[in-house]
Amino acid sequence: MKTLKIGDKVIYPNQGLGVVEAIREEAYNGESFRVLNLRIISNNTLVTVPSSTALELGIRRPVAEESIRKVFQFMGDGDVDVTTDWKGRYKEHINLMRSGTLLDMATVLKSLYYLSTQKPLSFREKKMMEKAKELIVSEISEAVDTPSAKIEEKLLDTLSRSFKTAKSRIAA
């Protein structure tokens, strides 16, 4: 993350799109560290991250258009793996959300969206589905410079069409 400069946009896993506001050198116990100040756009939070741990945290640049096409293909293929064990499913989804990759978040959204067509989701799963959708929409919107509302509409339309002929694999 040494190539980042002030004004660059980044994705902070499970938080969303952020902007590098400042890059400074800070001293701690006699050692000097490069520190990034990131402003998370969705909630206007300022996060301070040592640049040496940015990759470990999963901080990355927004995806390119080719990756976005792959995500929409994945969302539209109608193929979904879902486990019926709520605890296991929730834990798996939490780990996917923490990874911060667009495809992992799409996996969570697709799985929970499909489940919501089969039965009511728990409060936690509803919140997670909304968070995944929000993170995906904000990243794609930024990457293709299109309003969030249009991206969300396309995403939900893709999901609803894909599950009209879904080949689900619900594992116990």
N, C-alpha and C positions, 0 to 999 in steps of 0.2 A: 504494500500500500504506500510505497514511497513515491509513487507517481501521482498521487492525489494532490490537487491544489485547491485553494479557496474557490468556492463556487461550484465545485464538482458535485454531482449527485451520486448518491450511493444507496444501497439497500441494506438496512440493518434487520437481521432476521427477527421475525415476530413483532417488529415495530413498524417497518415499512420504509418508505422513501425518506431520505434525509439529504441535507446539503452540508458540505464542509464549510463551516463559518470561520474557523481559525485553525492554524497549525502553529504550535509553539514548542519550544524546548523548555522542559521543566526539570528541576533537580530534585532528587529524593535520595537521602542517605549518601550524598556525594556523587551519585551517578546522574547522568543527563539522559532524559527520555524525550522522544518526539511524541507529542500528544495532539490528537485531533479533536476539535469541537464540532460535533454534528448536531444540526437542528432537525429533529424529526418533524416532518411537515404536517402529518395528520393531527398531532396534538401540541405542536409548538414546544416540545420538550428539548432541552439542550443536554446532550450526552457527551461526556469526555471519555475518550478511549485512547489508551496508549497505542501508537501505530504498530508496535511490535506484536500486539495481540489481536489486531483487527482481522487478520485472516482466520485465526483460531475462532473468533466470534462469528465468523461467517459474513463479515461485512464485504460487500462486493459492489461492482458497478451494475447498473440496470442491464437487462438482457438485450440482445440484438433482435432484429425483426425475424430472423430465421428461427430462433428459439420460440418466438411468439407463435409462429405458424405451427410448430411442433406441439405446443401446448393446446392450441385450438383443435388440432387433429386428435390429440389424446382425449380431450374433453368430449369430442364428438363421436368417438368410436363405439360408444354403447357398451363397452366391456368394463366391468367393475368387479373388484374383489372386496368383499365385506365380511368381517367376522361378526358373529352374533354376540360374542362375549364383550359386553359393554366396557369392562375395565381394560381388557387387552386392546380393544379398538381405540379407546381414549388415549391410552399410553402410547400406542403406535402413532396416533395422530399428533400428539404433543411433540414427539420426537421429530416427526416430519416437519411440523411448523418451526421447530427450533433450527432445523437445517437451513431454512431461509431460501432454498432454491425454488424457483418458480414451478418446476415440475412437481416437487414434493408438496407444495401448497395446493397445486391443482389436483393432486391425488386425494388430499384431504377434502377439498371442496366437492370433487366428483363423488367420492364415497358417501359423504354426508348428504349431498343433494339427492343421490339415489335412495338412501335410507329414508329421507324425508318424504319421498314419494310412496314409500311402503308403510310407514308408521310415523307417529309423532316423535320428534327428537326430544331428548332431555334438554333442560335449560343450558347445561354446559356445552352440549353438542351444537345447539342452535347458535350460541355465542361463537363457538369455534368456526362454524360454517360461515357466519357473517364476517369474522376476522379474516379467514382465508380469502373470501370473496373480495373484501376491502383491499387486502394486500396485493392480490393479483391484479385487480382493476387499477390500482394506483400505479403499479409498476408498468403495466402495459400502456396505460394512458400516457405516462411520461415518455416511454420508449418510442411510441408512434405519434406523439403530439396530437392526441385526439381527446375530446372531452370524456371524463370518467363515465358520464351517463350513457354515452354511446357504447363504450367498452363493456359496461355492465349489461346493457341490453343484449349485445352480441353474445356475451358469455352465457347468460341465462337462456337465451334462445338456443344456443349450441347444446347446452345440457339437456334442455327439455326435449329437443328433437332426438338426441342420442338415446334417451331412455324410453322412447316410444317402442323401440325394438331392442331393448336391453337384453344382453346375455349376462345375467348376474351369476356370480359365484359366491354364494353366501356360505361361509364356513362356520361350523359350530365351534 
